[in-house]
């Protein structure tokens, strides 16, 4: 049995963050589960390195685009390594093999009459790398904005090659009807059906205004649209056009795991491209929800594009993996909260799971010399815990196979509660005191075997923790479904190790104090830290509200030697005309960021108390650009 799973390939216009890690961790959990179940798995991830957005990011960094991509791709590779992601291949769209495959794929579409040359006139969103019709963009006076990211779009008129996407509308509708589980969850499938029912327009698939992309094989003035280039990675990585044996083994993909914002590309455009070249469609596209951080969309400008290594270093890789799956219902939008992560660590992991193992191994060491006993005559409560396991196992298989990962963990934790009940109700400490050794042996064996089953079921989610449990119960085989099928896998007489608790609890009072301290800026810095911040006076020359935003104002300020554009969230407190002429304080060496698609080249300082905000200004006249010290 084979199983081919993919993540989206990630844009290298910025560094990886907790959002991209979420998708990759979920894919890793599914890949590990399938290997556990005996599948031959190919797990693909990688980076998307072409297109105007990447080119602009490289130019902004003052680097050659290939050098820029090499650096960022390496950061993704290193992060996945540190997060113990078990991908079988990491593809880059600048790989020569991939680029040649893209050219062959597009040539095949053209050969089949599905590509023609024309002139594109319409709106283009560079951040999303997406074309939009005039009836799709958001309109505000003379301004036009992307319906997805809400940032400004630009009008494009250029000669392009087009893909006859409209030709495949009926075929796609038929396929959706015949394969109702092709796109999941159901509400994402329904969104795609509405698009199909409304009709499809042909898609521009080349650009001529820049060169950072895969050139069309027989017309190198055109580079292939970044999304067409990117989607083909799923077949180029497994041999399409260069290794037929490999390709035939793995295609079609069993699961494309993606975020909901790119569902249209994967569930409409990609299937149509595959139909064009005569290839089978992937078995399933699963479009999960967005991950926010403390209620806010992940954004570099908001400062919440968190490096997941921060949490892994603080709490452990398995804790982060568990939290992401247990607390965020897979498939729906979810919010990452460190406070809830700590709650899950203390409650689910330390109290429920870790403490249970700790109590069992402690008693085996205390009463039985650290040797796993041999069970004897069963009583009704022993049969009950085995029945609960059989029910849990069936639910676990069913839920994992349908990618209902959160519900699968819910069932496992219900079983952990059952084991705790079994252990408490049988009272092994009383059995020892009363000298009922045979009964004590049975209870402790069943308790440890049950926890062993938990470690098997949570192996995909918490591999390090499960391996530690295996070590403590002297299980040294390669874990597989076979060991989950049979009760009584652990060998009587083997050594049982009683070690430190599996999970270290966090003092919630201390945690809250740390969070509050950091939030109000009471953590101490040195004079060297302060010296790194370049504070300057700046005179406001122009100010205007940012369209489609209730909070943002765009300012042009004079820094003495130059003029800068700053975007600030102060529209609720100041009218633009009130700001012109003021001399304010700005952070002049802050890394530029984009807000609503507008670059902010610094940050102004302000003080806020309750519902009042006041800008920091100077007392009297002073030259713009004067250093604050």
C-alpha positions as CSV (number, residue, x, y, z in Angstrom):
1,X,0.0,0.0,0.0
2,X,1.3,3.5,-0.9
3,X,0.4,6.9,0.5
4,X,1.6,10.1,-1.1
5,X,1.0,13.3,1.0
6,X,2.0,16.9,0.2
7,X,2.1,20.2,2.0
8,X,1.8,23.4,0.0
9,X,5.2,24.7,-1.0
10,X,6.0,27.8,1.0
11,X,6.8,31.2,-0.4
12,X,10.4,32.4,0.4
13,X,9.5,36.0,0.5
14,X,9.8,35.8,4.3
15,X,11.0,33.4,7.0
16,X,8.9,30.4,8.2
17,X,6.5,31.0,11.2
18,X,4.1,29.1,13.4
19,X,1.4,29.2,10.6
20,X,3.5,27.3,8.0
21,X,4.8,25.0,10.8
22,X,1.2,24.1,11.6
23,X,0.5,22.7,8.2
24,X,3.8,20.9,8.0
25,X,3.3,19.4,11.5
26,X,-0.2,18.1,10.6
27,X,1.2,16.5,7.4
28,X,4.0,14.9,9.5
29,X,1.4,13.5,11.9
30,X,-0.6,12.0,9.0
31,X,2.6,10.6,7.4
32,X,3.8,9.0,10.6
33,X,0.3,7.5,11.2
34,X,0.3,6.0,7.7
35,X,3.8,4.5,8.2
36,X,2.6,3.0,11.5
37,X,-0.3,1.4,9.7
38,X,2.1,-0.3,7.2
39,X,1.9,2.1,4.3
40,X,4.8,2.9,2.0
41,X,4.8,6.7,2.4
42,X,6.1,9.6,0.3
43,X,5.9,12.9,2.2
44,X,6.7,16.0,0.1
45,X,7.2,19.6,1.2
46,X,9.3,22.4,-0.2
47,X,9.6,26.1,-1.2
48,X,8.0,28.2,-3.9
49,X,10.7,30.5,-5.2
50,X,9.6,32.3,-8.4
51,X,7.2,35.2,-9.1
52,X,7.1,38.9,-8.7
53,X,6.6,38.8,-4.9
54,X,9.8,36.9,-4.3
55,X,11.7,39.1,-6.8
56,X,10.6,42.2,-5.0
57,X,11.6,40.8,-1.6
58,X,15.1,39.9,-3.0
59,X,15.5,43.4,-4.5
60,X,14.4,45.0,-1.2
61,X,17.0,42.9,0.6
62,X,19.6,44.0,-2.0
63,X,20.3,40.4,-3.0
64,X,20.4,38.4,-6.2
65,X,17.1,36.4,-6.3
66,X,18.8,33.0,-6.4
67,X,21.0,33.9,-3.5
68,X,18.0,35.2,-1.6
69,X,16.0,32.0,-2.3
70,X,18.9,29.8,-1.3
71,X,19.1,31.5,2.1
72,X,15.4,31.2,2.8
73,X,15.0,27.7,1.5
74,X,17.8,26.6,3.9
75,X,15.9,28.2,6.8
76,X,12.8,26.2,6.0
77,X,14.9,23.0,5.7
78,X,16.6,23.7,9.0
79,X,13.4,24.4,10.8
80,X,11.7,21.2,9.6
81,X,14.8,19.3,10.7
82,X,14.6,20.9,14.2
83,X,10.9,20.2,14.4
84,X,11.7,16.5,13.5
85,X,9.5,16.6,10.3
86,X,9.9,13.3,8.4
87,X,9.5,14.5,4.9
88,X,11.0,12.2,2.2
89,X,11.9,15.0,-0.2
90,X,12.2,18.8,-0.1
91,X,11.5,20.4,-3.5
92,X,12.5,23.8,-4.6
93,X,10.9,25.4,-7.7
94,X,14.4,26.7,-8.7
95,X,15.6,23.0,-9.1
96,X,16.6,22.4,-12.6
97,X,14.6,19.1,-12.8
98,X,11.5,20.9,-11.6
99,X,11.9,23.8,-14.1
100,X,12.3,21.4,-17.0
101,X,9.2,19.4,-15.9
102,X,7.2,22.7,-15.8
103,X,8.2,23.4,-19.3
104,X,7.2,19.9,-20.5
105,X,3.9,20.1,-18.6
106,X,2.9,23.4,-20.2
107,X,4.1,22.3,-23.6
108,X,1.8,19.3,-23.3
109,X,-1.1,21.5,-22.4
110,X,-0.3,23.6,-25.4
111,X,0.0,20.6,-27.6
112,X,-3.4,19.4,-26.5
113,X,-4.9,22.8,-27.7
114,X,-5.5,24.2,-24.2
115,X,-3.0,27.1,-24.4
116,X,-3.3,30.1,-26.6
117,X,-1.8,33.6,-26.9
118,X,-3.7,36.7,-26.1
119,X,-3.6,40.0,-24.2
120,X,-4.4,40.2,-20.6
121,X,-6.2,43.3,-19.2
122,X,-7.1,43.2,-15.6
123,X,-6.1,43.5,-12.0
124,X,-3.2,41.8,-10.4
125,X,-2.3,41.3,-6.7
126,X,1.4,40.9,-6.3
127,X,1.3,39.7,-2.6
128,X,-1.2,37.0,-3.5
129,X,0.2,36.5,-7.0
130,X,-3.4,36.4,-8.2
131,X,-5.3,37.8,-11.2
132,X,-8.7,39.4,-10.5
133,X,-11.5,40.5,-12.8
134,X,-13.0,44.0,-12.4
135,X,-16.1,42.6,-10.8
136,X,-14.1,40.7,-8.2
137,X,-11.9,43.5,-6.7
138,X,-12.9,45.7,-3.8
139,X,-13.6,49.2,-5.0
140,X,-13.2,52.4,-3.0
141,X,-13.4,55.5,-5.2
142,X,-10.5,55.2,-7.7
143,X,-8.7,52.6,-5.5
144,X,-8.9,48.9,-6.1
145,X,-8.1,46.2,-3.5
146,X,-7.5,42.5,-3.5
147,X,-10.6,40.6,-2.3
148,X,-8.3,38.1,-0.5
149,X,-5.6,40.1,1.3
150,X,-7.3,43.6,1.0
151,X,-4.1,45.2,-0.3
152,X,-3.9,47.4,-3.4
153,X,-4.0,45.7,-6.8
154,X,-2.5,47.1,-10.0
155,X,-3.8,47.2,-13.5
156,X,-2.0,45.0,-15.9
157,X,-2.0,45.0,-19.7
158,X,0.4,42.6,-21.4
159,X,0.6,39.8,-24.0
160,X,0.1,36.5,-22.2
161,X,-0.5,32.8,-22.9
162,X,-3.9,31.7,-21.6
163,X,-5.1,28.3,-20.3
164,X,-8.6,27.3,-21.5
165,X,-9.8,26.8,-17.9
166,X,-13.4,27.5,-19.0
167,X,-13.2,24.3,-21.1
168,X,-13.1,22.1,-18.0
169,X,-15.9,23.5,-16.0
170,X,-18.4,20.8,-16.9
171,X,-15.8,18.0,-16.5
172,X,-15.0,19.4,-13.0
173,X,-18.6,19.6,-12.0
174,X,-19.1,16.0,-13.1
175,X,-16.0,14.9,-11.1
176,X,-17.2,16.7,-8.0
177,X,-20.5,14.9,-8.3
178,X,-18.9,11.5,-8.8
179,X,-16.3,12.1,-6.0
180,X,-18.2,13.9,-3.2
181,X,-15.2,13.5,-0.9
182,X,-12.7,15.0,-3.3
183,X,-12.5,18.3,-1.4
184,X,-12.8,18.5,2.4
185,X,-14.2,19.7,4.7
186,X,-17.7,19.8,3.1
187,X,-18.1,23.6,3.5
188,X,-14.8,24.1,1.5
189,X,-16.1,21.8,-1.2
190,X,-19.4,23.8,-1.4
191,X,-17.3,27.0,-1.9
192,X,-15.6,25.5,-4.9
193,X,-18.9,24.2,-6.3
194,X,-20.3,27.7,-6.2
195,X,-17.4,29.0,-8.2
196,X,-17.8,26.2,-10.7
197,X,-21.5,26.7,-11.0
198,X,-20.9,30.4,-11.7
199,X,-18.7,29.6,-14.6
200,X,-14.9,29.7,-15.2
201,X,-12.8,32.2,-17.2
202,X,-9.6,31.3,-19.0
203,X,-6.5,31.9,-17.0
204,X,-3.5,33.9,-17.9
205,X,-0.5,31.6,-17.3
206,X,2.5,33.7,-18.3
207,X,4.1,37.1,-17.6
208,X,6.4,39.3,-19.6
209,X,7.0,42.2,-17.2
210,X,9.7,40.4,-15.3
211,X,12.1,37.4,-15.8
212,X,12.2,35.7,-12.4
213,X,10.4,32.5,-13.4
214,X,10.4,29.4,-15.6
215,X,10.6,30.6,-19.3
216,X,8.2,29.1,-21.8
217,X,10.2,26.5,-23.7
218,X,9.6,27.9,-27.2
219,X,8.9,31.6,-26.3
220,X,11.4,32.6,-23.6
221,X,10.2,36.2,-23.4
222,X,7.3,34.7,-21.3
223,X,7.8,33.3,-17.9
224,X,5.2,30.9,-16.5
225,X,2.8,32.2,-14.0
226,X,4.1,31.3,-10.5
227,X,1.0,29.4,-9.5
228,X,1.2,27.1,-12.5
229,X,4.8,26.6,-11.8
230,X,4.2,25.9,-8.2
231,X,1.3,23.4,-8.6
232,X,3.4,21.2,-11.0
233,X,5.8,20.5,-8.1
234,X,3.4,17.7,-7.0
235,X,4.3,15.7,-10.1
236,X,7.8,16.9,-10.8
237,X,9.0,15.8,-7.4
238,X,8.0,12.2,-8.1
239,X,9.3,11.8,-11.6
240,X,6.8,13.1,-14.1
241,X,8.6,13.5,-17.4
242,X,11.9,12.0,-16.1
243,X,11.2,8.8,-14.1
244,X,8.2,6.9,-15.2
245,X,8.6,4.1,-12.7
246,X,8.7,6.4,-9.8
247,X,5.9,8.5,-11.0
248,X,3.6,5.6,-11.7
249,X,4.3,4.2,-8.2
250,X,3.2,7.4,-6.4
251,X,0.7,9.3,-8.5
252,X,-2.1,10.2,-7.9
253,X,-1.5,12.0,-4.7
254,X,-3.6,10.6,-1.8
255,X,-3.7,13.9,0.0
256,X,-2.9,17.5,-0.8
257,X,-2.9,19.3,2.5
258,X,-3.4,23.1,2.1
259,X,-4.7,26.3,3.7
260,X,-8.1,27.5,2.8
261,X,-6.8,30.6,1.0
262,X,-5.3,28.5,-1.8
263,X,-8.2,26.1,-2.2
264,X,-9.3,27.5,-5.6
265,X,-5.9,26.9,-7.1
266,X,-5.8,23.3,-5.8
267,X,-9.4,22.3,-6.2
268,X,-10.2,23.9,-9.6
269,X,-7.1,25.1,-11.5
270,X,-4.8,22.2,-10.7
271,X,-7.4,19.5,-11.5
272,X,-8.2,21.2,-14.8
273,X,-4.4,21.3,-15.6
274,X,-4.2,17.6,-14.9
275,X,-7.2,16.9,-17.1
276,X,-5.5,18.9,-19.8
277,X,-2.4,16.6,-19.9
278,X,-4.4,13.4,-19.3
279,X,-3.3,12.6,-15.7
280,X,-5.5,11.3,-12.9
281,X,-6.6,13.7,-10.3
282,X,-5.4,13.6,-6.6
283,X,-7.7,11.6,-4.4
284,X,-8.3,14.3,-1.9
285,X,-7.6,18.0,-1.2
286,X,-8.0,19.0,2.4
287,X,-8.2,22.8,3.0
288,X,-7.7,23.5,6.7
289,X,-8.5,26.9,8.4
290,X,-6.3,29.8,9.2
291,X,-4.2,29.9,12.3
292,X,-4.2,33.2,14.2
293,X,-2.1,34.2,17.2
294,X,-4.0,35.6,20.2
295,X,-6.9,36.5,17.9
296,X,-4.8,38.3,15.3
297,X,-3.9,37.2,11.8
298,X,-0.2,36.2,11.5
299,X,1.7,39.2,10.2
300,X,5.3,40.4,10.4
301,X,4.0,44.0,10.8
302,X,2.0,43.0,13.9
303,X,5.1,41.2,15.3
304,X,3.3,37.9,15.8
305,X,4.9,35.8,13.0
306,X,6.4,33.7,15.7
307,X,9.3,31.3,15.2
308,X,7.9,28.0,16.4
309,X,11.4,27.2,17.8
310,X,10.6,29.7,20.6
311,X,7.8,27.5,21.9
312,X,9.6,24.2,21.2
313,X,12.7,25.4,23.2
314,X,10.4,26.5,26.1
315,X,8.0,23.6,26.3
316,X,9.3,20.8,24.0
317,X,8.5,19.7,20.5
318,X,5.8,17.1,21.5
319,X,3.9,19.7,23.7
320,X,3.7,22.1,20.7
321,X,2.6,19.3,18.4
322,X,0.0,18.0,20.8
323,X,-1.4,21.5,21.5
324,X,-1.8,22.4,17.8
325,X,-3.8,19.2,17.2
326,X,-5.8,19.0,20.4
327,X,-6.7,22.7,20.9
328,X,-7.2,23.7,17.3
329,X,-10.0,21.7,15.6
330,X,-8.3,20.4,12.4
331,X,-10.1,21.8,9.4
332,X,-11.4,25.0,11.0
333,X,-9.9,28.3,11.9
334,X,-8.0,28.2,15.1
335,X,-6.1,30.6,17.5
336,X,-2.7,29.9,18.9
337,X,-2.4,31.0,22.6
338,X,0.5,30.3,24.8
339,X,-1.7,30.5,27.8
340,X,-3.9,27.7,26.5
341,X,-0.8,25.7,25.5
342,X,0.3,25.9,29.1
343,X,-3.1,24.8,30.3
344,X,-3.0,21.8,28.0
345,X,0.5,20.9,29.1
346,X,-0.5,21.0,32.8
347,X,-3.9,19.4,32.5
348,X,-3.8,16.9,29.7
349,X,-0.2,16.0,29.5
350,X,1.3,16.3,33.0
351,X,-1.8,15.5,35.1
352,X,-3.7,13.0,32.9
353,X,-1.1,11.2,31.0
354,X,2.3,11.7,32.6
355,X,1.1,11.3,36.2
356,X,-0.7,8.1,35.3
357,X,2.5,6.5,34.0
358,X,4.4,7.9,37.0
359,X,2.1,6.2,39.5
360,X,2.1,2.9,37.7
361,X,5.8,2.6,37.3
362,X,6.4,3.7,40.9
363,X,4.2,0.9,42.2
364,X,5.8,-1.7,40.0
365,X,9.2,-0.6,41.3
366,X,8.0,-0.4,45.0
367,X,6.0,-3.6,45.1
368,X,7.5,-5.8,42.4
369,X,11.1,-4.9,42.2
370,X,10.8,-3.0,38.9
371,X,9.8,-6.2,36.9
372,X,6.6,-6.3,34.8
373,X,4.4,-8.9,36.5
374,X,2.4,-11.7,34.8
375,X,-1.3,-11.2,34.8
376,X,-3.6,-14.0,36.1
377,X,-7.4,-14.4,36.6
378,X,-9.5,-11.7,35.1
379,X,-12.4,-9.9,36.9
380,X,-15.1,-7.8,35.3
381,X,-13.3,-4.5,35.7
382,X,-10.3,-6.0,33.7
383,X,-12.6,-7.0,30.9
384,X,-14.1,-3.5,31.1
385,X,-10.8,-1.8,30.5
386,X,-10.0,-4.1,27.6
387,X,-13.4,-3.4,26.1
388,X,-12.8,0.3,26.4
389,X,-9.6,-0.1,24.6
390,X,-11.2,-2.0,21.7
391,X,-13.8,0.7,21.4
392,X,-11.1,3.4,21.6
393,X,-8.9,1.7,19.0
394,X,-11.8,1.4,16.5
395,X,-12.7,5.1,16.9
396,X,-9.0,6.0,16.6
397,X,-8.6,4.2,13.3
398,X,-11.8,5.7,11.9
399,X,-11.0,9.2,12.9
400,X,-7.4,9.2,11.9
401,X,-8.2,7.7,8.5
402,X,-10.7,10.5,7.9
403,X,-8.2,13.2,9.1
404,X,-10.3,14.1,12.1
405,X,-7.2,14.4,14.2
406,X,-8.6,16.5,17.0
407,X,-11.4,14.0,17.6
408,X,-9.0,11.1,17.5
409,X,-7.0,12.7,20.4
410,X,-10.2,13.4,22.2
411,X,-11.0,9.6,22.1
412,X,-7.5,8.7,23.3
413,X,-7.8,11.1,26.3
414,X,-11.2,9.6,27.1
415,X,-9.3,6.2,27.3
416,X,-6.7,7.8,29.6
417,X,-9.5,8.8,31.9
418,X,-10.7,5.2,31.8
419,X,-7.3,3.9,32.7
420,X,-7.1,6.4,35.6
421,X,-10.5,5.2,36.8
422,X,-9.4,1.5,36.5
423,X,-6.3,2.2,38.5
424,X,-8.1,4.2,41.2
425,X,-11.0,1.7,41.5
426,X,-8.7,-1.4,41.7
427,X,-6.5,0.3,44.4
428,X,-3.2,-1.5,43.8
429,X,-1.8,0.0,47.0
430,X,-4.5,-1.7,49.0
431,X,-4.0,-5.0,47.1
432,X,-0.3,-4.9,48.1
433,X,-1.1,-4.1,51.7
434,X,-3.6,-7.0,51.9
435,X,-1.1,-9.4,50.3
436,X,-3.2,-10.1,47.2
437,X,-0.2,-10.4,44.9
438,X,-1.9,-12.2,42.0
439,X,-4.6,-9.6,41.8
440,X,-1.9,-6.8,42.2
441,X,0.0,-8.3,39.3
442,X,-3.0,-8.3,37.0
443,X,-3.9,-4.8,37.8
444,X,-0.4,-3.3,37.3
445,X,0.1,-5.3,34.1
446,X,-3.2,-4.2,32.6
447,X,-2.5,-0.6,33.7
448,X,0.9,-0.5,32.0
449,X,-0.3,-2.3,28.9
450,X,-3.1,0.3,28.6
451,X,-0.7,3.2,28.8
452,X,1.5,1.4,26.3
453,X,-1.5,1.4,23.9
454,X,-1.8,5.2,24.5
455,X,1.8,5.6,23.5
456,X,1.2,3.7,20.3
457,X,-1.8,5.8,19.4
458,X,-0.1,9.0,20.2
459,X,3.1,8.1,18.4
460,X,2.3,10.2,15.3
461,X,1.5,13.2,17.4
462,X,4.2,12.9,20.2
463,X,7.0,10.7,18.8
464,X,9.6,11.6,21.5
465,X,7.2,11.0,24.3
466,X,6.1,7.6,23.0
467,X,9.7,6.6,22.5
468,X,10.4,7.4,26.1
469,X,7.4,5.3,27.2
470,X,8.7,2.4,25.1
471,X,12.1,2.7,26.8
472,X,10.6,2.7,30.2
473,X,8.5,-0.5,29.5
474,X,11.4,-2.2,27.7
475,X,9.7,-2.3,24.3
476,X,12.5,-2.3,21.8
477,X,10.7,-3.4,18.6
478,X,9.7,-1.1,15.7
479,X,6.1,0.0,16.7
480,X,3.4,-0.8,14.2
481,X,-0.3,-1.5,13.9
482,X,0.3,-5.1,14.9
483,X,1.2,-4.0,18.4
484,X,-2.0,-2.0,18.7
485,X,-4.1,-5.0,17.6
486,X,-3.2,-7.4,20.4
487,X,-3.6,-6.9,24.2
488,X,-0.7,-8.3,26.1
489,X,2.3,-7.1,24.0
490,X,4.4,-6.2,26.9
491,X,6.6,-9.1,28.2
492,X,6.2,-10.2,31.8
493,X,9.5,-10.2,33.6
494,X,11.0,-7.3,31.6
495,X,12.4,-4.3,33.4
496,X,10.2,-1.3,34.1
497,X,11.9,2.1,34.6
498,X,10.5,4.6,37.0
499,X,12.0,8.0,35.9
500,X,11.2,11.7,36.0
501,X,7.6,12.7,35.1
502,X,7.1,12.7,31.3
503,X,6.0,16.4,31.4
504,X,7.1,19.2,33.6
505,X,4.3,21.3,34.9
506,X,4.4,25.1,34.5
507,X,3.6,27.3,37.5
508,X,0.7,29.3,36.1
509,X,1.2,32.1,38.6
510,X,4.7,32.6,37.5
511,X,3.7,32.2,33.8
512,X,1.1,34.9,34.1
513,X,3.5,37.2,35.9
514,X,6.0,36.8,33.1
515,X,3.4,37.5,30.4
516,X,2.2,40.6,32.2
517,X,5.7,41.9,32.8
518,X,6.7,41.5,29.2
519,X,3.4,43.0,28.0
520,X,3.9,46.3,29.9
521,X,7.6,46.5,29.1
522,X,9.0,46.0,32.6
523,X,11.7,43.6,31.6
524,X,15.1,45.2,32.1
525,X,17.5,46.2,29.2
526,X,21.1,47.4,29.2
527,X,22.3,50.7,28.0
528,X,23.7,48.8,25.0
529,X,20.2,47.6,24.1
530,X,18.8,51.1,24.3
531,X,21.7,52.5,22.2
532,X,20.6,50.2,19.3
533,X,17.3,52.1,19.0
534,X,17.7,55.2,16.8
535,X,15.1,57.8,18.0
536,X,14.8,60.9,15.9
537,X,12.6,64.0,15.7
538,X,10.5,64.2,12.6
539,X,8.2,66.9,11.2
540,X,4.9,65.7,9.7
541,X,4.5,67.1,6.2
542,X,1.5,65.1,5.0
543,X,-1.2,62.9,6.5
544,X,-4.1,61.0,5.1
545,X,-6.4,58.0,6.1
546,X,-5.6,54.7,4.5
547,X,-8.6,53.5,2.4
548,X,-10.5,50.5,3.8
549,X,-9.0,51.0,7.3
550,X,-10.6,52.5,10.4
551,X,-7.3,52.7,12.3
552,X,-4.5,53.6,9.9
553,X,-3.1,56.9,8.8
554,X,-0.3,57.4,6.2
555,X,2.2,60.1,7.1
556,X,5.1,61.7,5.2
557,X,7.7,63.0,7.6
558,X,10.8,65.0,7.3
559,X,13.8,63.5,9.0
560,X,16.2,66.3,8.0
561,X,18.3,64.3,5.5
562,X,15.3,62.4,3.9
563,X,11.6,62.0,3.8
564,X,9.9,58.9,5.1
565,X,6.5,57.3,4.8
566,X,5.1,55.9,8.1
567,X,1.8,54.1,8.6
568,X,0.4,54.3,12.1
569,X,-2.8,53.0,13.8
570,X,-3.9,56.4,15.3
571,X,-6.9,57.3,13.1
572,X,-9.3,56.7,16.1
573,X,-7.4,59.4,18.1
574,X,-6.3,62.0,15.5
575,X,-7.6,63.5,12.3
576,X,-5.0,63.7,9.5
577,X,-5.2,67.5,9.4
578,X,-4.4,67.7,13.1
579,X,-1.0,66.0,12.5
580,X,0.4,68.2,9.8
581,X,3.1,70.4,11.2
582,X,3.7,68.5,14.4
583,X,7.3,67.4,15.4
584,X,7.0,63.9,16.6
585,X,9.5,61.2,17.8
586,X,10.1,58.2,15.5
587,X,12.1,55.0,15.6
588,X,14.3,55.6,12.5
589,X,16.1,52.3,12.3
590,X,13.1,49.9,12.5
591,X,12.9,47.3,9.8
592,X,10.3,48.4,7.2
593,X,6.9,46.6,7.3
594,X,3.8,46.6,5.2
595,X,0.3,47.5,6.6
596,X,-2.6,47.2,4.2
597,X,0.0,46.9,1.4
598,X,1.6,50.2,2.2
599,X,5.2,50.2,3.4
600,X,5.9,51.8,6.7
601,X,9.5,53.0,7.0
602,X,9.6,53.6,10.8
603,X,7.4,53.9,13.8
604,X,6.1,56.9,15.7
605,X,6.0,56.9,19.5
606,X,2.8,57.4,21.5
607,X,1.5,56.9,25.0
608,X,-1.8,55.2,25.7
609,X,-3.9,55.1,28.8
610,X,-7.4,53.5,28.8
611,X,-9.1,55.1,25.8
612,X,-6.7,58.0,25.4
613,X,-3.6,58.1,23.1
614,X,-1.2,60.9,22.8
615,X,1.8,61.3,20.4
616,X,5.2,62.0,21.9
617,X,6.3,65.4,20.7
618,X,9.0,67.9,21.6
619,X,9.0,71.0,23.7
620,X,9.5,73.9,21.3
621,X,11.2,74.1,17.9
622,X,14.0,71.7,16.9
623,X,15.6,70.6,13.6
624,X,14.0,67.5,12.0
625,X,16.2,64.5,12.3
626,X,17.7,65.5,15.7
627,X,18.8,62.4,17.7
628,X,16.9,61.6,20.9
629,X,19.3,60.5,23.7
